[in-house]
């Protein structure tokens, strides 16, 4: 009898866990990529409620490497939901432990206005150029279902040549820390042909060849042990163009 009760309780717990983790909303994509051209950039990741009831979304900045010129001026960057646009403060951009905010109700089968979620960059013409990212966690405040959305922003120097494009600024690696894969974005004109991973003692643990001209690579790191690694990006002559560090969890 005791064994039967234990099995019954286990089944109930499994059903409950499945219910609380059920998908309740969708977003257009996990990663959004855009280039800043003039005096404003708006990137939308509007939320659609696909559940049977209205939901509220709790969100916070999970990680970012936006440069100070984008974040220190609170008028330059806003994160907006269906309540209001929130400008930068020191707590909002504390990676992983920043302030959480909650949207108003998003009704079932909502319109875009009811599920608004986007970031906006204003007048960063004089700020640092490069490719940078911000990852925001969206969570159903009632049942805990989560999605992370990453906004990748490219801001190139006007009239940049292929030589100056080889600078170290135009490269982004995320997420960091990472578990199974790492995303790498770079200026396609940087001339990067190979990518190699090295551990702390300088041993090469993985190498990748850059194919195509998209400026994007997805690195499979599932086969390397947990630890700290360096990513070295090299051109066709074997010269190191840039180096990035990340942690494998």
C-alpha positions in Angstrom: 0.0 0.0 0.0 2.8 2.4 0.9 4.5 1.7 -2.5 1.2 2.4 -4.3 0.9 5.7 -2.5 4.4 6.7 -3.3 3.9 6.0 -7.0 0.6 7.9 -6.9 2.3 10.9 -5.3 5.1 10.8 -7.8 2.7 10.8 -10.8 0.8 13.7 -9.3 4.0 15.6 -8.9 5.0 14.9 -12.5 1.7 16.1 -13.8 1.9 19.3 -11.7 5.5 20.0 -12.8 4.5 19.6 -16.4 1.6 21.9 -15.9 3.6 24.6 -14.3 6.3 24.5 -17.0 3.8 24.5 -19.9 4.4 27.0 -22.6 2.1 30.0 -22.2 3.5 32.6 -24.6 5.6 33.0 -27.7 8.1 35.6 -29.0 9.2 36.1 -32.6 12.7 34.7 -32.1 15.3 33.9 -29.4 17.8 36.2 -31.1 17.2 39.5 -32.9 19.9 41.2 -34.9 19.9 44.8 -36.2 22.2 47.6 -37.3 22.1 51.1 -36.0 22.1 53.5 -38.9 20.9 56.9 -37.9 19.4 58.5 -34.8 17.2 55.7 -33.5 17.0 51.9 -33.5 13.9 50.0 -32.2 14.0 46.2 -31.9 10.6 44.5 -31.2 10.2 41.1 -29.5 6.4 41.3 -28.9 4.9 38.7 -26.6 1.9 36.6 -27.7 -0.3 34.9 -25.1 -1.1 31.4 -26.3 -2.6 30.2 -22.9 -6.2 30.0 -21.8 -6.0 32.9 -19.4 -4.5 36.4 -19.3 -0.8 36.4 -18.2 1.7 38.8 -16.8 5.3 38.7 -17.8 8.1 39.3 -15.3 11.4 40.4 -17.0 14.9 41.4 -16.2 18.2 41.9 -17.9 20.1 38.6 -17.7 23.4 39.7 -19.3 24.8 42.3 -21.6 28.0 43.9 -22.8 26.6 47.2 -24.0 29.4 49.8 -23.7 29.2 52.7 -21.2 28.4 55.1 -24.0 25.1 53.2 -24.6 24.1 52.7 -21.0 25.5 55.6 -18.9 23.3 58.1 -20.6 19.8 57.1 -19.3 18.1 58.9 -22.3 20.0 56.7 -24.8 18.5 53.3 -24.0 15.0 52.2 -23.1 13.4 48.8 -22.4 9.7 48.9 -23.1 6.7 46.7 -22.3 3.0 47.3 -22.3 3.2 49.4 -19.1 5.9 51.9 -20.0 9.5 52.5 -21.3 12.0 52.2 -18.6 15.3 54.1 -19.0 18.6 52.9 -17.7 19.4 52.9 -14.0 22.3 51.2 -12.3 20.1 48.3 -11.1 18.6 47.5 -14.5 21.9 46.5 -16.0 23.3 44.5 -13.1 23.9 41.3 -15.1 21.9 38.3 -13.6 20.7 40.2 -10.5 19.1 43.3 -11.8 15.7 44.8 -11.1 12.7 42.7 -12.2 9.6 44.4 -13.8 6.2 43.0 -14.5 3.9 43.8 -17.4 0.2 44.6 -17.3 -2.1 41.7 -18.2 -1.6 40.3 -21.7 -5.0 38.9 -22.8 -5.5 35.6 -24.7 -5.0 36.2 -28.4 -3.7 39.6 -27.7 -2.9 42.3 -30.3 0.6 43.6 -30.7 -0.1 46.7 -28.5 -1.2 44.4 -25.6 1.9 42.3 -25.8 4.5 45.0 -26.5 8.1 44.3 -25.7 11.1 46.1 -27.3 14.3 48.0 -26.8 15.1 51.4 -28.2 18.4 53.1 -28.7 18.4 56.9 -29.2 21.2 59.2 -30.5 24.3 56.9 -30.0 26.0 58.3 -33.0 29.0 59.5 -31.0 29.1 56.3 -28.8 31.3 53.3 -29.2 31.1 51.3 -32.4 31.0 47.5 -32.5 28.7 44.5 -32.1 27.1 44.1 -28.7 24.3 42.1 -27.1 21.7 42.2 -24.3 19.9 39.1 -23.1 16.6 39.6 -21.3 14.7 36.8 -19.5 10.9 36.8 -19.9 9.0 34.7 -17.4 5.3 34.0 -16.9 4.8 35.4 -13.5 2.2 32.8 -12.5 3.5 29.5 -13.9 7.3 30.1 -14.4 7.5 29.4 -18.1 10.7 31.2 -19.4 12.1 32.4 -22.6 15.4 34.4 -23.1 15.6 36.9 -25.9 18.9 38.3 -27.1 19.1 41.6 -28.9 22.3 42.0 -31.0 23.1 45.5 -32.1 25.7 46.4 -34.7 27.0 49.9 -34.9 29.7 50.4 -37.5 31.8 53.4 -37.9 30.7 55.3 -41.0 32.8 54.5 -44.0 34.8 51.8 -42.2 37.3 50.0 -44.4 38.1 46.3 -44.4 41.3 47.0 -42.6 39.8 49.0 -39.7 37.0 46.4 -39.5 39.5 44.0 -38.2 39.5 45.8 -34.9 38.7 43.9 -31.7 35.5 45.8 -30.9 33.3 44.3 -33.6 33.1 40.8 -32.0 30.5 39.5 -29.6 30.4 36.1 -27.8 27.4 35.0 -25.8 26.0 33.5 -23.6 28.8 33.7 -21.0 28.8 31.5 -19.0 27.7 28.8 -21.5 26.7 25.2 -21.3 26.5 23.5 -24.7 26.9 26.1 -27.4 28.4 29.6 -27.8 27.2 32.2 -30.3 29.9 34.3 -32.0 29.2 37.3 -34.2 31.7 39.5 -36.0 32.0 41.9 -38.9 32.1 39.7 -42.0 34.8 42.0 -43.4 37.2 41.2 -40.6 38.8 38.4 -42.5 38.2 35.7 -39.8 38.8 32.3 -41.3 39.4 30.0 -38.4 38.4 29.9 -34.7 40.2 28.0 -32.0 39.5 27.3 -28.4 42.3 27.1 -25.8 42.2 26.2 -22.2 44.1 28.1 -19.4 47.3 26.2 -20.0 47.3 27.0 -23.7 46.2 23.6 -25.0 44.0 23.7 -28.2 40.8 21.9 -27.4 38.7 22.6 -30.5 39.0 24.3 -33.9 36.3 25.6 -36.3 36.5 26.7 -39.9 34.5 29.8 -40.9 32.3 29.0 -43.9 30.4 31.7 -45.7 30.2 35.4 -45.1 27.4 35.8 -42.5 29.6 37.0 -39.6 27.9 34.4 -37.4 29.2 31.1 -35.9 27.6 28.6 -33.5 30.3 26.8 -31.6 29.5 23.4 -30.1 31.3 23.2 -26.7 29.3 20.2 -25.3 32.4 18.0 -25.6 34.8 20.1 -23.5 35.1 20.0 -19.7 33.8 22.8 -17.5 36.3 25.6 -17.1 37.6 28.9 -18.5 38.6 29.0 -22.2 39.9 31.5 -24.7 38.5 31.9 -28.2 41.1 33.0 -30.8 39.9 34.3 -34.2 42.5 34.1 -37.0 42.7 35.3 -40.6 43.9 33.2 -43.6 47.6 33.9 -42.7 47.1 32.6 -39.1 47.3 36.0 -37.5 45.2 36.4 -34.4 42.6 39.1 -35.0 40.9 39.0 -31.7 40.6 36.9 -28.5 37.6 36.4 -26.2 37.2 34.5 -22.9 34.3 32.5 -21.7 33.3 30.0 -19.0 32.0 26.5 -19.8 29.6 25.5 -17.0 
